[in-house]
């Protein structure tokens, strides 16, 4: 499985918070500061390097780390980020680091936090002088947007998924066999702040998931948010035999009498006459996946990444993105 190393510096905690978010989304991962970086971390597949901006400059420890390790970092997929108050200057703060690593290295700036009460004397004096020189007003600010951080981390993860891909036709065939061999899943639905995960039986046919239900709280989500995710997996006892699949896609709720209802019943060998004795209507949830994530530890033995992804939208990575 592809591994990420997040190297960061943080004095007041904001950059550390962003680094932790990157590590969670890009996991499996390790986070460290430059002084605790160890030789074994050089084998990581992706490096994310983050720095706060003080007085218009990156943290000295991050600059030293990049300059010292530039020779081998240039051979690795690397992404840079900074946290800053002057967000409009954004990536310009990272120009110096990109000089060492390459101009095509992805770089992004996130809004930072400034709590004047937390500043030590040296930083307060430095920012006061900086304000007199540039017009910067020293006051509390909170520009951190963790939604933006998560979105960017997901984009990096998507680029990572371009490494060691199985041919799509073969992956789809394996997905079909896996789903056809199982009949139980966990259905995840949600709307706004409410979420729900429901163990249910399913039937797989022609690339779609069919779930049959008399009703329940999950429909409260589906009538407001016609999106759902399904997880199917094998029992496992160790990381060597992990195998599972997650499908995410659009949902149609088919009620009795609506188009496609009797065809959906026929997939399970049911008829309208047979359902006449049921005490309630039987509804059909039909999920059409647009993303399939297949996790199979044995794929590593075949030279593929153990996590494979198929999306029904086109994603054509650039040469640099292929490395990421």
N, C-alpha and C positions, 0 to 999 in steps of 0.2 A: 504494500500500500504506500502511496506517495506521502512523503513526510515534509512538513514545513518547519522552518526555524524562524522565529520572530525575535529580532535583536532590536532593543529599544533603550532609550534613556528617558528618565522622567524624574523631575525634582518634586513636583507638587501633585502628581498622581494622574493628570489628564492623559498624557501619552501612554502611561501604563494601562489605563482603562481601554484605550483604543487598541493597544497591543494584545490585551486579553481577548477582546472581541475578535480580532483577526485570528488568534490562535484557536478559538472555539469554532469558528466557521470553517477554517482551513484544516482542522484536525484530521489525522493525528499530527500533533505539533509539539514543539518545545518553545518556551520563551526564556530569554536571558538578557542580561545587560552586557555591554561589551567586556567588562572585566571578568565575567563568569563564563564567557564563551569558551568552549572546550573543543579539542581536536576532533572528537567523535561527531560533533554536530556538522562538520564539513560534508558529511555524506548525505545531508538533507537534500530533498529534491527542489525545494523552493525556499528562497530567503526573502523575508519581508523586514525592512530596516526602517525604524521610526525614530523621529527626533522632535523634541519641542523646539520652538524658535524663541530665543531670548535676544532682545536688542537687535533683531534682524539677522541673527546668525544661528546656524545649527549647533547642537550641543557638541562641544569639543571632543568628548569621548566617542561620539558617533563618527565625526570627521576622521579621527585617528583610526578607528576600526575599519572604515571603508578604505582609507589610504593604505593601511598596512596590509589588508587582505584583498586588495583590488585584483591582483594577478589571477587568483583562482575564482573570485566572485564573478569576474567577467565571463567565466565559462559556465556559470550557473544561471538559472532563471532568478531574477531579482526584481523586487518592486519596492519603491520608496514611498514613505508618507511622512508628513509633518503635521503638528498641531500648532496653530497660530491664531492671533487675534486679527491681524490684517489679512483676512482671507482673500481679498482681491489680488494680493501679490502671489498667493498660492504657490504654484510650482517654481516660481523664480527663486524661492529660498533654497530649493534643492538643486539648482544648476551646478553648484560646485561638486556635489556628490556624483551627479551624472557625468561630470567630466572624467572622473575616475572609472566609472562603470560602463559608460556608453550612453550616447544621446537617446538611444531608443528604449532605455530602461523606463518602465511605467513609473510615474510619480504623481502623487495626489496630495492635496492639502485639506485638512479638516479643521473646522473651527475649534478653538481651544477655550479654556476657562482661565479667568484671572480673578483671584480673590485677594484683594489688597491686604486683608488682615493676616493672610498666611505668608506674605512675603518676608524674607529675612532682610536684615538691614542693607546688605550689599545689593540685593536685587531691587529693593525699594529705591536706593540711591541711583542705581544704574538706570532704572526705568524713569525716574524723575528727570535725570539728565537727558535721556533719550527723548522724553516728551518735550523738553525745552528746545531740543534740536530739530524735532520733526513735527511738532504740534500734536503728538499723541497725548490723549487725556488719560491719566491714571485713575481708573475707576473699575469697580467690579463688572465683569462681563462673563457670560456663559453662552458660547456659540457652538458647543459640542452637539453634533447630530449623530447619534448612534445608528439611526436608520440609514444614513448615508454611508457610514462605516460598514455596516452589514451588507449593503448593496454592493459596495466596491469589493468586499471580501468574497462575496458570491461570484462576482465577475472573474476574480482571480481563480477561484475554484473551478469555474467553468473552463478556463484556459488550461488548467492542470489536467482536466479530463481529456484533453486532446493528446495526452501522452500514452503510448502503448495501447491504442484502441484496437479492439477486435473489429474485423470487417462487419459492417452494419448488418448485412444479410445473415451472417452467421450468428450474430448476437440476437437478432430478432427470432431466429429459429430456436435458439436456446431458451429465450424468454417464453416462447410458445410452449415448448416442452415442459418447462418448469411450472408454468401456470396451469397447464392441462393436468399435471400430475398432482395438483393440490386442490383442495376444496374449502379451506378455511382461511380467513384473513382477518385483519383488523382494519376497520373502516374509520378514517379520520375525517371529521367535518368541523367546520367552524364559521363563525360570523362575528365581526368586531372582536370583543375581548373573550367571547365564549368559545370553547373548544370541546370536542368530545371524541373519544375513541371507543369503537364498539366491535367486539368479536362477532363475526357473522360467517355463515356459509356463503359461498359464491359459486357461480358457474362461468367458465371462460369459453368464449366462442367468437371466432372471426375478429380477434384483436380487441374485444370488448369484455368488460367485467359486468356480470349480471348478479344483482342481489335482490332477494325476494323478501318482502317485509310487510306486516300488517300495519305498521306505523311506529311511532316512537319519537323521542326527543331529537334524534338525528335529523328528522325532517324539518325541525325548526330552523336548522342551519341551511339545509338544502334549498328551501323555498326562498331564502334570502341570498344565498351564495352558492350558485350551481357549480362549485368546484369541490373536489374531494381527493383524498389520497388513500391508497390501499397498501398494506404491508403483508407480504406472504413470506414465510421463512421455514427452514428446517430446524428441528431441535439440534443443538450442538453442545459439545462438552469442552471444546477448546477453540483457540483462534485458528487452528489448522483446518477445521471442518465447518467454518462459517459459510452459510449459503442462504441468501434471501433476496427479496425483490421489493422495490417500492415503486408504485405507479401513481402518477398524478395526472388528473385530467378533468374534462368537463362532464357534467352530470345531467342526465335526463330522468325525471321521475315520470313513469308511465302508469297511468291509472286505468282501471277497467273500462273498456270501450274505446280507448284512445288508439290511434294508429300504432301498430307494432306490438300491441299488448299480447294478442294470442300467439304471435310468433315467438315472443319472449317466453311465454308459458310452455310452448312446445319444446324449447331447448331443455327444459327440466322434465319433460314427459307429462306435463299438466294440461288439462283441458278446462274450458269454461264450465262444462257440466260437472267435472270432478270438484271444482271449487264451489259449486252451489251449496254444498253442505257446510262450508266454512262459516264460522260465526261473524266474520268481517271480511272486507275487501282485501285482496292481496295486491300490493303495489310492487312495481318493478323499478329498481334503481339501475340505470345503465350508465356505466362509466366508460368514456372513450379516452384512453390515455394519450397525452401529448408529451409525457416524459416518463421513461422507464429507466430505473437505476437498478443494476444487477450487481450484487456483491457475492463473490465466490472465491474463497481462499485458494482453491485449486488452480485458478487461472494463472497464477504466478508460475506454475510449472510449465505452462504453455507459452511463456514469454509475454503475457498480457498483464496489464494492470488488474488488480483484483476487483476494482470498482469500475464498472463499465456503464456508460450512459448513452441512451438513444433519445433524441428529441425529434419531434415532427416539424420543427422549424429548422431552416438552414443556418448553420454556423460554419463560416469559412475563416479559420484563423490565419493571421498574417504570419510570416516566418518567425518573428519574434514571439508572437502569441503561441506558436506551436511549441516553442521552448518553455513558455510559461504553462 
